Amino acid sequence: MKRFWIANLFLLMSAAAIAPVAMAQGSSHSSATDRNGDGVVSIQEVRLHYLDYSTN
């Protein structure tokens, strides 16, 4: 029973430590990224980037 509580405590502390990092976002939305991985940021990718962040 003691192992059960220690294991659950460890899992909860791990989740609490990881959650803020998982929800983190960059501070700047000014640069578009390469969405399809071809190495070039196309006009369509830039347009989609600004459409994504214009509503937020």
All heavy atoms as TSV, in Angstrom:
chain	resi	resn	atom	element	x	y	z
A	1	MET	N	N	0.824	-1.192	0.000
A	1	MET	CA	C	0.000	0.000	0.000
A	1	MET	C	C	0.871	1.260	0.000
A	1	MET	O	O	0.543	2.236	-0.665
A	1	MET	CB	C	-0.916	-0.032	1.229
A	1	MET	CG	C	-1.940	1.042	1.230
A	1	MET	SD	S	-3.157	0.681	-0.016
A	1	MET	CE	C	-4.410	1.801	0.390
A	2	LYS	N	N	1.959	1.195	0.748
A	2	LYS	CA	C	2.860	2.336	0.807
A	2	LYS	C	C	3.482	2.594	-0.563
A	2	LYS	O	O	3.621	3.744	-0.985
A	2	LYS	CB	C	3.939	2.075	1.857
A	2	LYS	CG	C	4.844	3.226	2.110
A	2	LYS	CD	C	5.826	2.890	3.233
A	2	LYS	CE	C	6.756	4.028	3.506
A	2	LYS	NZ	N	7.722	3.690	4.554
A	3	ARG	N	N	3.844	1.531	-1.280
A	3	ARG	CA	C	4.409	1.691	-2.620
A	3	ARG	C	C	3.399	2.326	-3.571
A	3	ARG	O	O	3.760	3.093	-4.448
A	3	ARG	CB	C	4.866	0.337	-3.179
A	3	ARG	CG	C	6.232	-0.037	-2.723
A	3	ARG	CD	C	6.695	-1.229	-3.489
A	3	ARG	NE	N	6.508	-2.388	-2.640
A	3	ARG	CZ	C	6.546	-3.626	-3.037
A	3	ARG	NH1	N	6.752	-3.904	-4.302
A	3	ARG	NH2	N	6.377	-4.608	-2.206
A	4	PHE	N	N	2.145	1.983	-3.429
A	4	PHE	CA	C	1.091	2.544	-4.270
A	4	PHE	C	C	1.028	4.062	-4.105
A	4	PHE	O	O	0.971	4.804	-5.092
A	4	PHE	CB	C	-0.244	1.907	-3.887
A	4	PHE	CG	C	-1.427	2.542	-4.543
A	4	PHE	CD1	C	-1.736	2.256	-5.859
A	4	PHE	CD2	C	-2.229	3.440	-3.855
A	4	PHE	CE1	C	-2.828	2.846	-6.474
A	4	PHE	CE2	C	-3.319	4.024	-4.459
A	4	PHE	CZ	C	-3.610	3.735	-5.760
A	5	TRP	N	N	1.045	4.556	-2.883
A	5	TRP	CA	C	0.965	5.993	-2.639
A	5	TRP	C	C	2.219	6.712	-3.097
A	5	TRP	O	O	2.145	7.804	-3.661
A	5	TRP	CB	C	0.696	6.276	-1.157
A	5	TRP	CG	C	-0.682	5.865	-0.748
A	5	TRP	CD1	C	-1.008	4.845	0.083
A	5	TRP	CD2	C	-1.910	6.437	-1.183
A	5	TRP	NE1	N	-2.365	4.737	0.208
A	5	TRP	CE2	C	-2.951	5.713	-0.568
A	5	TRP	CE3	C	-2.237	7.482	-2.026
A	5	TRP	CZ2	C	-4.276	6.016	-0.778
A	5	TRP	CZ3	C	-3.584	7.779	-2.226
A	5	TRP	CH2	C	-4.572	7.055	-1.614
A	6	ILE	N	N	3.368	6.096	-2.898
A	6	ILE	CA	C	4.619	6.714	-3.347
A	6	ILE	C	C	4.659	6.776	-4.867
A	6	ILE	O	O	5.064	7.790	-5.449
A	6	ILE	CB	C	5.834	5.952	-2.775
A	6	ILE	CG1	C	5.897	6.174	-1.263
A	6	ILE	CG2	C	7.123	6.402	-3.438
A	6	ILE	CD1	C	6.950	5.347	-0.557
A	7	ALA	N	N	4.228	5.716	-5.533
A	7	ALA	CA	C	4.201	5.710	-6.999
A	7	ALA	C	C	3.233	6.767	-7.529
A	7	ALA	O	O	3.540	7.478	-8.489
A	7	ALA	CB	C	3.824	4.331	-7.515
A	8	ASN	N	N	2.064	6.875	-6.928
A	8	ASN	CA	C	1.093	7.884	-7.363
A	8	ASN	C	C	1.606	9.298	-7.111
A	8	ASN	O	O	1.403	10.188	-7.933
A	8	ASN	CB	C	-0.244	7.681	-6.652
A	8	ASN	CG	C	-1.062	6.596	-7.310
A	8	ASN	OD1	O	-0.879	6.310	-8.484
A	8	ASN	ND2	N	-1.934	5.981	-6.541
A	9	LEU	N	N	2.270	9.500	-5.992
A	9	LEU	CA	C	2.856	10.801	-5.703
A	9	LEU	C	C	3.915	11.154	-6.739
A	9	LEU	O	O	3.970	12.277	-7.239
A	9	LEU	CB	C	3.449	10.813	-4.294
A	9	LEU	CG	C	4.101	12.117	-3.859
A	9	LEU	CD1	C	3.064	13.234	-3.810
A	9	LEU	CD2	C	4.785	11.938	-2.517
A	10	PHE	N	N	4.746	10.194	-7.092
A	10	PHE	CA	C	5.773	10.408	-8.100
A	10	PHE	C	C	5.138	10.758	-9.449
A	10	PHE	O	O	5.581	11.676	-10.140
A	10	PHE	CB	C	6.640	9.163	-8.229
A	10	PHE	CG	C	7.636	9.238	-9.330
A	10	PHE	CD1	C	8.800	9.978	-9.179
A	10	PHE	CD2	C	7.413	8.590	-10.535
A	10	PHE	CE1	C	9.723	10.058	-10.201
A	10	PHE	CE2	C	8.328	8.669	-11.564
A	10	PHE	CZ	C	9.486	9.401	-11.405
A	11	LEU	N	N	4.090	10.047	-9.853
A	11	LEU	CA	C	3.419	10.326	-11.122
A	11	LEU	C	C	2.776	11.709	-11.132
A	11	LEU	O	O	2.851	12.431	-12.126
A	11	LEU	CB	C	2.371	9.254	-11.415
A	11	LEU	CG	C	2.931	7.886	-11.787
A	11	LEU	CD1	C	1.802	6.871	-11.889
A	11	LEU	CD2	C	3.702	7.962	-13.086
A	12	LEU	N	N	2.156	12.084	-10.045
A	12	LEU	CA	C	1.534	13.413	-9.970
A	12	LEU	C	C	2.577	14.523	-10.022
A	12	LEU	O	O	2.379	15.539	-10.702
A	12	LEU	CB	C	0.709	13.537	-8.693
A	12	LEU	CG	C	-0.618	12.790	-8.706
A	12	LEU	CD1	C	-1.272	12.851	-7.333
A	12	LEU	CD2	C	-1.535	13.368	-9.757
A	13	MET	N	N	3.696	14.331	-9.337
A	13	MET	CA	C	4.741	15.347	-9.362
A	13	MET	C	C	5.378	15.434	-10.749
A	13	MET	O	O	5.702	16.518	-11.218
A	13	MET	CB	C	5.798	15.039	-8.294
A	13	MET	CG	C	5.280	15.262	-6.886
A	13	MET	SD	S	6.432	14.788	-5.597
A	13	MET	CE	C	7.825	15.802	-5.963
A	14	SER	N	N	5.528	14.299	-11.409
A	14	SER	CA	C	6.071	14.304	-12.769
A	14	SER	C	C	5.132	15.024	-13.726
A	14	SER	O	O	5.565	15.817	-14.563
A	14	SER	CB	C	6.291	12.875	-13.251
A	14	SER	OG	O	7.212	12.214	-12.436
A	15	ALA	N	N	3.850	14.745	-13.613
A	15	ALA	CA	C	2.870	15.410	-14.474
A	15	ALA	C	C	2.844	16.909	-14.221
A	15	ALA	O	O	2.741	17.701	-15.161
A	15	ALA	CB	C	1.489	14.796	-14.251
A	16	ALA	N	N	2.960	17.303	-12.966
A	16	ALA	CA	C	2.956	18.731	-12.633
A	16	ALA	C	C	4.202	19.425	-13.164
A	16	ALA	O	O	4.164	20.601	-13.517
A	16	ALA	CB	C	2.849	18.913	-11.123
A	17	ALA	N	N	5.306	18.707	-13.242
A	17	ALA	CA	C	6.539	19.302	-13.757
A	17	ALA	C	C	6.532	19.396	-15.273
A	17	ALA	O	O	7.105	20.321	-15.848
A	17	ALA	CB	C	7.741	18.487	-13.288
A	18	ILE	N	N	5.876	18.458	-15.934
A	18	ILE	CA	C	5.889	18.409	-17.394
A	18	ILE	C	C	4.791	19.273	-18.011
A	18	ILE	O	O	4.970	19.833	-19.086
A	18	ILE	CB	C	5.765	16.948	-17.873
A	18	ILE	CG1	C	7.011	16.180	-17.468
A	18	ILE	CG2	C	5.549	16.856	-19.368
A	18	ILE	CD1	C	6.923	14.700	-17.685
A	19	ALA	N	N	3.670	19.430	-17.358
A	19	ALA	CA	C	2.520	20.133	-17.927
A	19	ALA	C	C	2.819	21.555	-18.384
A	19	ALA	O	O	2.421	21.930	-19.490
A	19	ALA	CB	C	1.362	20.112	-16.938
A	20	PRO	N	N	3.509	22.396	-17.614
A	20	PRO	CA	C	3.777	23.760	-18.099
A	20	PRO	C	C	4.645	23.785	-19.358
A	20	PRO	O	O	4.456	24.633	-20.225
A	20	PRO	CB	C	4.501	24.426	-16.937
A	20	PRO	CG	C	4.144	23.639	-15.744
A	20	PRO	CD	C	3.927	22.240	-16.228
A	21	VAL	N	N	5.563	22.862	-19.460
A	21	VAL	CA	C	6.422	22.809	-20.638
A	21	VAL	C	C	5.613	22.389	-21.859
A	21	VAL	O	O	5.794	22.904	-22.959
A	21	VAL	CB	C	7.602	21.836	-20.401
A	21	VAL	CG1	C	8.435	21.676	-21.645
A	21	VAL	CG2	C	8.445	22.318	-19.243
A	22	ALA	N	N	4.686	21.473	-21.674
A	22	ALA	CA	C	3.866	21.001	-22.781
A	22	ALA	C	C	2.928	22.088	-23.294
A	22	ALA	O	O	2.583	22.109	-24.474
A	22	ALA	CB	C	3.058	19.778	-22.353
A	23	MET	N	N	2.516	22.997	-22.427
A	23	MET	CA	C	1.592	24.051	-22.823
A	23	MET	C	C	2.306	25.330	-23.265
A	23	MET	O	O	1.657	26.292	-23.647
A	23	MET	CB	C	0.655	24.383	-21.655
A	23	MET	CG	C	-0.222	23.229	-21.221
A	23	MET	SD	S	-1.338	22.686	-22.497
A	23	MET	CE	C	-2.419	24.076	-22.587
A	24	ALA	N	N	3.621	25.344	-23.194
A	24	ALA	CA	C	4.375	26.558	-23.515
A	24	ALA	C	C	4.261	26.898	-24.994
A	24	ALA	O	O	4.204	26.031	-25.851
A	24	ALA	CB	C	5.837	26.379	-23.136
A	25	GLN	N	N	4.220	28.183	-25.286
A	25	GLN	CA	C	4.204	28.677	-26.648
A	25	GLN	C	C	5.277	29.745	-26.779
A	25	GLN	O	O	5.670	30.359	-25.789
A	25	GLN	CB	C	2.860	29.304	-27.006
A	25	GLN	CG	C	1.745	28.289	-27.111
A	25	GLN	CD	C	0.461	28.961	-27.554
A	25	GLN	OE1	O	0.364	30.174	-27.595
A	25	GLN	NE2	N	-0.519	28.173	-27.884
A	26	GLY	N	N	5.719	29.933	-27.981
A	26	GLY	CA	C	6.704	30.979	-28.223
A	26	GLY	C	C	6.131	32.343	-27.949
A	26	GLY	O	O	4.927	32.562	-28.047
A	27	SER	N	N	6.980	33.278	-27.620
A	27	SER	CA	C	6.499	34.614	-27.284
A	27	SER	C	C	6.228	35.462	-28.521
A	27	SER	O	O	5.585	36.485	-28.438
A	27	SER	CB	C	7.526	35.315	-26.393
A	27	SER	OG	O	8.743	35.429	-27.095
A	28	SER	N	N	6.735	35.035	-29.667
A	28	SER	CA	C	6.566	35.827	-30.878
A	28	SER	C	C	5.904	34.995	-31.971
A	28	SER	O	O	6.296	33.870	-32.227
A	28	SER	CB	C	7.934	36.307	-31.373
A	28	SER	OG	O	7.779	36.949	-32.609
A	29	HIS	N	N	4.897	35.567	-32.591
A	29	HIS	CA	C	4.216	34.901	-33.700
A	29	HIS	C	C	4.580	35.578	-35.018
A	29	HIS	O	O	3.835	35.515	-35.981
A	29	HIS	CB	C	2.703	34.959	-33.508
A	29	HIS	CG	C	2.237	34.309	-32.252
A	29	HIS	ND1	N	2.427	32.975	-31.986
A	29	HIS	CD2	C	1.591	34.812	-31.183
A	29	HIS	CE1	C	1.903	32.694	-30.818
A	29	HIS	NE2	N	1.396	33.788	-30.304
A	30	SER	N	N	5.729	36.225	-35.061
A	30	SER	CA	C	6.041	37.051	-36.214
A	30	SER	C	C	6.643	36.279	-37.383
A	30	SER	O	O	6.703	36.812	-38.481
A	30	SER	CB	C	6.988	38.175	-35.799
A	30	SER	OG	O	8.201	37.617	-35.360
A	31	SER	N	N	7.125	35.061	-37.161
A	31	SER	CA	C	7.767	34.352	-38.263
A	31	SER	C	C	7.021	33.058	-38.581
A	31	SER	O	O	6.677	32.288	-37.687
A	31	SER	CB	C	9.224	34.050	-37.923
A	31	SER	OG	O	9.293	33.252	-36.787
A	32	ALA	N	N	6.773	32.830	-39.837
A	32	ALA	CA	C	6.091	31.627	-40.285
A	32	ALA	C	C	7.078	30.464	-40.315
A	32	ALA	O	O	8.288	30.660	-40.418
A	32	ALA	CB	C	5.495	31.844	-41.675
A	33	THR	N	N	6.563	29.254	-40.235
A	33	THR	CA	C	7.415	28.069	-40.240
A	33	THR	C	C	7.120	27.215	-41.464
A	33	THR	O	O	6.076	27.344	-42.106
A	33	THR	CB	C	7.189	27.220	-38.983
A	33	THR	OG1	O	5.808	26.845	-38.935
A	33	THR	CG2	C	7.533	27.981	-37.732
A	34	ASP	N	N	8.044	26.328	-41.744
A	34	ASP	CA	C	7.908	25.393	-42.858
A	34	ASP	C	C	7.003	24.255	-42.424
A	34	ASP	O	O	7.394	23.393	-41.655
A	34	ASP	CB	C	9.301	24.878	-43.241
A	34	ASP	CG	C	9.260	23.925	-44.417
A	34	ASP	OD1	O	8.279	23.958	-45.169
A	34	ASP	OD2	O	10.218	23.158	-44.567
A	35	ARG	N	N	5.761	24.253	-42.884
A	35	ARG	CA	C	4.778	23.280	-42.427
A	35	ARG	C	C	4.910	21.911	-43.093
A	35	ARG	O	O	4.623	20.909	-42.482
A	35	ARG	CB	C	3.366	23.803	-42.672
A	35	ARG	CG	C	3.027	24.962	-41.783
A	35	ARG	CD	C	1.632	25.435	-42.055
A	35	ARG	NE	N	1.317	26.563	-41.208
A	35	ARG	CZ	C	0.235	26.625	-40.469
A	35	ARG	NH1	N	-0.636	25.664	-40.492
A	35	ARG	NH2	N	0.029	27.680	-39.719
A	36	ASN	N	N	5.324	21.872	-44.342
A	36	ASN	CA	C	5.370	20.576	-45.026
A	36	ASN	C	C	6.769	19.969	-45.060
A	36	ASN	O	O	6.960	18.882	-45.575
A	36	ASN	CB	C	4.803	20.679	-46.438
A	36	ASN	CG	C	5.571	21.637	-47.318
A	36	ASN	OD1	O	6.550	22.227	-46.873
A	36	ASN	ND2	N	5.115	21.796	-48.541
A	37	GLY	N	N	7.769	20.642	-44.506
A	37	GLY	CA	C	9.097	20.080	-44.351
A	37	GLY	C	C	9.933	20.026	-45.613
A	37	GLY	O	O	10.890	19.267	-45.680
A	38	ASP	N	N	9.616	20.854	-46.608
A	38	ASP	CA	C	10.400	20.830	-47.841
A	38	ASP	C	C	11.597	21.773	-47.807
A	38	ASP	O	O	12.373	21.848	-48.749
A	38	ASP	CB	C	9.525	21.133	-49.057
A	38	ASP	CG	C	8.946	22.541	-49.040
A	38	ASP	OD1	O	9.082	23.227	-48.015
A	38	ASP	OD2	O	8.348	22.931	-50.057
A	39	GLY	N	N	11.773	22.509	-46.709
A	39	GLY	CA	C	12.911	23.401	-46.572
A	39	GLY	C	C	12.660	24.812	-47.048
A	39	GLY	O	O	13.534	25.665	-46.949
A	40	VAL	N	N	11.477	25.082	-47.586
A	40	VAL	CA	C	11.135	26.405	-48.105
A	40	VAL	C	C	9.815	26.834	-47.475
A	40	VAL	O	O	8.865	26.057	-47.425
A	40	VAL	CB	C	10.991	26.372	-49.646
A	40	VAL	CG1	C	10.585	27.728	-50.177
A	40	VAL	CG2	C	12.267	25.896	-50.291
A	41	VAL	N	N	9.760	28.072	-47.004
A	41	VAL	CA	C	8.503	28.618	-46.487
A	41	VAL	C	C	7.786	29.265	-47.661
A	41	VAL	O	O	8.206	30.299	-48.176
A	41	VAL	CB	C	8.759	29.634	-45.360
A	41	VAL	CG1	C	7.438	30.208	-44.867
A	41	VAL	CG2	C	9.506	28.978	-44.221
A	42	SER	N	N	6.706	28.637	-48.093
A	42	SER	CA	C	5.984	29.120	-49.269
A	42	SER	C	C	4.999	30.225	-48.888
A	42	SER	O	O	4.728	30.469	-47.711
A	42	SER	CB	C	5.227	27.970	-49.926
A	42	SER	OG	O	4.199	27.517	-49.069
A	43	ILE	N	N	4.455	30.859	-49.897
A	43	ILE	CA	C	3.461	31.918	-49.675
A	43	ILE	C	C	2.231	31.338	-48.990
A	43	ILE	O	O	1.645	31.970	-48.112
A	43	ILE	CB	C	3.089	32.592	-51.014
A	43	ILE	CG1	C	4.311	33.329	-51.564
A	43	ILE	CG2	C	1.927	33.545	-50.833
A	43	ILE	CD1	C	4.126	33.870	-52.955
A	44	GLN	N	N	1.845	30.128	-49.365
A	44	GLN	CA	C	0.691	29.479	-48.751
A	44	GLN	C	C	0.941	29.231	-47.254
A	44	GLN	O	O	0.045	29.435	-46.434
A	44	GLN	CB	C	0.396	28.145	-49.456
A	44	GLN	CG	C	-0.787	27.393	-48.904
A	44	GLN	CD	C	-2.106	28.061	-49.169
A	44	GLN	OE1	O	-2.208	28.987	-49.973
A	44	GLN	NE2	N	-3.139	27.605	-48.504
A	45	GLU	N	N	2.149	28.815	-46.892
A	45	GLU	CA	C	2.463	28.585	-45.487
A	45	GLU	C	C	2.458	29.891	-44.707
A	45	GLU	O	O	1.985	29.933	-43.565
A	45	GLU	CB	C	3.825	27.892	-45.368
A	45	GLU	CG	C	3.794	26.460	-45.857
A	45	GLU	CD	C	5.165	25.865	-46.024
A	45	GLU	OE1	O	6.149	26.616	-46.241
A	45	GLU	OE2	O	5.266	24.625	-45.951
A	46	VAL	N	N	2.946	30.956	-45.291
A	46	VAL	CA	C	2.916	32.266	-44.632
A	46	VAL	C	C	1.471	32.717	-44.452
A	46	VAL	O	O	1.088	33.204	-43.384
A	46	VAL	CB	C	3.721	33.308	-45.438
A	46	VAL	CG1	C	3.525	34.698	-44.872
A	46	VAL	CG2	C	5.192	32.939	-45.465
A	47	ARG	N	N	0.655	32.524	-45.470
A	47	ARG	CA	C	-0.757	32.907	-45.379
A	47	ARG	C	C	-1.461	32.123	-44.280
A	47	ARG	O	O	-2.198	32.686	-43.469
A	47	ARG	CB	C	-1.454	32.667	-46.717
A	47	ARG	CG	C	-2.878	33.186	-46.742
A	47	ARG	CD	C	-3.550	32.919	-48.074
A	47	ARG	NE	N	-3.896	31.533	-48.249
A	47	ARG	CZ	C	-4.991	30.965	-47.717
A	47	ARG	NH1	N	-5.821	31.680	-46.997
A	47	ARG	NH2	N	-5.243	29.699	-47.913
A	48	LEU	N	N	-1.226	30.813	-44.218
A	48	LEU	CA	C	-1.840	29.992	-43.171
A	48	LEU	C	C	-1.357	30.406	-41.788
A	48	LEU	O	O	-2.136	30.414	-40.822
A	48	LEU	CB	C	-1.541	28.511	-43.415
A	48	LEU	CG	C	-2.250	27.892	-44.605
A	48	LEU	CD1	C	-1.736	26.478	-44.841
A	48	LEU	CD2	C	-3.748	27.887	-44.406
A	49	HIS	N	N	-0.088	30.757	-41.684
A	49	HIS	CA	C	0.464	31.196	-40.398
A	49	HIS	C	C	-0.260	32.453	-39.909
A	49	HIS	O	O	-0.683	32.521	-38.757
A	49	HIS	CB	C	1.956	31.475	-40.544
A	49	HIS	CG	C	2.575	32.113	-39.340
A	49	HIS	ND1	N	2.893	31.402	-38.224
A	49	HIS	CD2	C	2.897	33.412	-39.086
A	49	HIS	CE1	C	3.395	32.229	-37.323
A	49	HIS	NE2	N	3.409	33.456	-37.824
A	50	TYR	N	N	-0.408	33.438	-40.771
A	50	TYR	CA	C	-1.049	34.672	-40.344
A	50	TYR	C	C	-2.552	34.511	-40.147
A	50	TYR	O	O	-3.140	35.195	-39.311
A	50	TYR	CB	C	-0.723	35.817	-41.292
A	50	TYR	CG	C	0.707	36.242	-41.100
A	50	TYR	CD1	C	1.668	36.017	-42.078
A	50	TYR	CD2	C	1.113	36.835	-39.922
A	50	TYR	CE1	C	2.990	36.379	-41.882
A	50	TYR	CE2	C	2.426	37.206	-39.707
A	50	TYR	CZ	C	3.365	36.976	-40.689
A	50	TYR	OH	O	4.670	37.324	-40.481
A	51	LEU	N	N	-3.180	33.575	-40.864
A	51	LEU	CA	C	-4.591	33.293	-40.598
A	51	LEU	C	C	-4.765	32.631	-39.223
A	51	LEU	O	O	-5.720	32.908	-38.506
A	51	LEU	CB	C	-5.168	32.381	-41.684
A	51	LEU	CG	C	-5.499	33.054	-43.003
A	51	LEU	CD1	C	-5.923	32.002	-44.027
A	51	LEU	CD2	C	-6.596	34.077	-42.829
A	52	ASP	N	N	-3.817	31.738	-38.873
A	52	ASP	CA	C	-3.896	31.081	-37.556
A	52	ASP	C	C	-3.801	32.086	-36.426
A	52	ASP	O	O	-4.521	31.993	-35.438
A	52	ASP	CB	C	-2.757	30.067	-37.403
A	52	ASP	CG	C	-2.970	28.805	-38.203
A	52	ASP	OD1	O	-4.103	28.585	-38.665
A	52	ASP	OD2	O	-1.996	28.059	-38.377
A	53	TYR	N	N	-2.899	33.064	-36.530
A	53	TYR	CA	C	-2.660	33.969	-35.423
A	53	TYR	C	C	-3.452	35.263	-35.515
A	53	TYR	O	O	-3.434	36.043	-34.583
A	53	TYR	CB	C	-1.163	34.261	-35.301
A	53	TYR	CG	C	-0.408	33.035	-34.846
A	53	TYR	CD1	C	0.444	32.368	-35.695
A	53	TYR	CD2	C	-0.609	32.524	-33.577
A	53	TYR	CE1	C	1.104	31.228	-35.284
A	53	TYR	CE2	C	0.036	31.390	-33.154
A	53	TYR	CZ	C	0.902	30.749	-34.014
A	53	TYR	OH	O	1.546	29.624	-33.592
A	54	SER	N	N	-4.178	35.499	-36.586
A	54	SER	CA	C	-4.977	36.714	-36.663
A	54	SER	C	C	-6.259	36.587	-35.847
A	54	SER	O	O	-6.823	37.592	-35.447
A	54	SER	CB	C	-5.310	37.045	-38.118
A	54	SER	OG	O	-6.169	36.052	-38.650
A	55	THR	N	N	-6.721	35.369	-35.580
A	55	THR	CA	C	-7.946	35.184	-34.819
A	55	THR	C	C	-7.687	35.109	-33.324
A	55	THR	O	O	-8.605	35.196	-32.545
A	55	THR	CB	C	-8.673	33.897	-35.251
A	55	THR	OG1	O	-7.786	32.789	-35.074
A	55	THR	CG2	C	-9.103	33.996	-36.685
A	56	ASN	N	N	-6.428	34.952	-32.900
A	56	ASN	CA	C	-6.123	34.837	-31.470
A	56	ASN	C	C	-5.802	36.162	-30.858
A	56	ASN	O	O	-5.210	37.010	-31.281
A	56	ASN	CB	C	-4.954	33.875	-31.237
A	56	ASN	CG	C	-5.366	32.457	-31.575
A	56	ASN	OD1	O	-6.535	32.146	-31.556
A	56	ASN	ND2	N	-4.404	31.626	-31.859
